[in-house]
Amino acid sequence: MSRVLLAALALLLAACASTPEEAWPEREVSIFQMRLREPFPLVYNYRLMDGPPKGRLILRLHVDAAGDVRGVRLVQSSGQPNLDEGAMQSVWKASFHPWRVDGQAVPVSVVLPLQR
């Protein structure tokens, strides 16, 4: 499969797998401010590539008041569609402790930079 086709597929998956823009929480926090309930693996299919993918990408996650991921958006591509797609699919498995404001759990947008 060509790189252009893989890139188009990754962008299509990003559009389909994410929450509509108007539904995203306005409050934005860094991944370093969040606490994971448990680690999650980054899974990607490197068999379609020349070895394991390398690159830096940035994701934006919609995390609801319960700490569950409700949307994923690719903010900056690594240039490796397999790595982008694998990261986007992997973070759906993440679960966080709820973000609290004045003792109340609230939904947040989480910025997640990844480097492989």
C-alpha positions as CSV (number, residue, x, y, z in Angstrom):
1,M,0.0,0.0,0.0
2,S,1.4,3.4,-0.9
3,R,2.4,6.0,1.7
4,V,-0.2,8.4,0.2
5,L,-3.0,5.9,0.5
6,L,-1.9,5.1,4.1
7,A,-1.8,8.8,5.0
8,A,-5.3,9.3,3.5
9,L,-6.5,6.3,5.5
10,A,-5.0,7.7,8.7
11,L,-6.7,11.0,8.2
12,L,-10.0,9.3,7.4
13,L,-9.7,7.3,10.6
14,A,-9.0,10.4,12.6
15,A,-12.1,12.1,11.3
16,C,-14.3,9.1,11.9
17,A,-12.9,8.3,15.3
18,S,-13.1,11.7,16.9
19,T,-15.7,13.7,18.7
20,P,-17.3,16.6,16.8
21,E,-15.5,19.9,17.5
22,E,-18.4,21.6,19.3
23,A,-18.6,18.7,21.8
24,W,-14.9,18.9,22.9
25,P,-14.3,20.3,26.4
26,E,-12.9,23.8,26.5
27,R,-10.6,23.1,29.4
28,E,-7.3,21.8,28.1
29,V,-4.7,20.1,30.3
30,S,-1.4,18.4,29.6
31,I,-1.0,14.7,29.8
32,F,1.5,15.3,32.6
33,Q,-1.3,16.8,34.8
34,M,-3.5,13.6,34.3
35,R,-3.2,10.4,36.2
36,L,-3.7,7.1,34.4
37,R,-5.6,4.4,36.1
38,E,-3.3,1.9,34.5
39,P,-0.7,1.9,31.7
40,F,-1.8,1.1,28.2
41,P,0.4,-0.3,25.4
42,L,1.2,1.6,22.2
43,V,0.4,-0.9,19.4
44,Y,1.2,-0.4,15.8
45,N,1.7,-2.7,12.7
46,Y,5.3,-2.3,11.8
47,R,5.2,-5.2,9.3
48,L,4.0,-2.7,6.6
49,M,7.1,-0.6,7.2
50,D,10.9,-1.0,7.2
51,G,11.2,-1.9,10.9
52,P,9.5,-0.2,13.8
53,P,8.2,3.4,13.1
54,K,10.0,6.4,14.5
55,G,8.7,9.9,14.9
56,R,6.9,12.4,17.0
57,L,3.2,13.0,17.0
58,I,0.7,15.0,19.0
59,L,-2.8,13.7,19.9
60,R,-5.7,15.5,21.6
61,L,-8.0,13.4,23.7
62,H,-11.5,14.2,24.9
63,V,-11.6,12.7,28.4
64,D,-15.1,12.8,30.1
65,A,-15.9,13.5,33.7
66,A,-15.5,9.7,34.5
67,G,-12.0,9.7,33.1
68,D,-12.8,7.7,30.0
69,V,-11.6,8.7,26.5
70,R,-14.5,9.9,24.3
71,G,-12.6,11.3,21.3
72,V,-9.2,11.2,19.7
73,R,-7.8,13.8,17.2
74,L,-4.4,13.8,15.5
75,V,-3.0,17.3,16.0
76,Q,0.4,16.7,14.5
77,S,1.3,13.7,12.4
78,S,4.6,11.8,12.8
79,G,4.8,11.4,9.0
80,Q,4.4,7.6,9.6
81,P,0.7,6.7,9.0
82,N,1.2,3.4,10.8
83,L,2.5,5.0,13.9
84,D,-0.2,7.7,13.9
85,E,-3.0,5.1,13.4
86,G,-1.6,2.8,16.1
87,A,-1.3,5.6,18.6
88,M,-4.8,6.8,17.9
89,Q,-6.2,3.3,18.3
90,S,-4.2,2.6,21.4
91,V,-5.3,5.7,23.4
92,W,-8.9,4.6,23.2
93,K,-7.9,1.9,25.8
94,A,-6.6,4.6,28.3
95,S,-8.6,5.4,31.4
96,F,-7.7,8.3,33.7
97,H,-8.6,9.5,37.2
98,P,-11.2,12.2,36.7
99,W,-10.0,15.8,36.4
100,R,-11.5,17.8,39.3
101,V,-12.4,21.5,39.6
102,D,-13.6,22.6,43.0
103,G,-14.2,19.0,43.9
104,Q,-16.4,18.3,40.9
105,A,-15.2,15.9,38.1
106,V,-15.3,17.7,34.7
107,P,-14.5,16.7,31.1
108,V,-11.2,17.9,29.7
109,S,-9.2,18.0,26.4
110,V,-5.8,16.4,27.0
111,V,-2.7,17.2,24.9
112,L,-0.6,14.0,24.4
113,P,2.8,14.3,22.7
114,L,4.3,10.9,21.8
115,Q,7.8,10.1,20.6
116,R,8.9,6.8,19.4
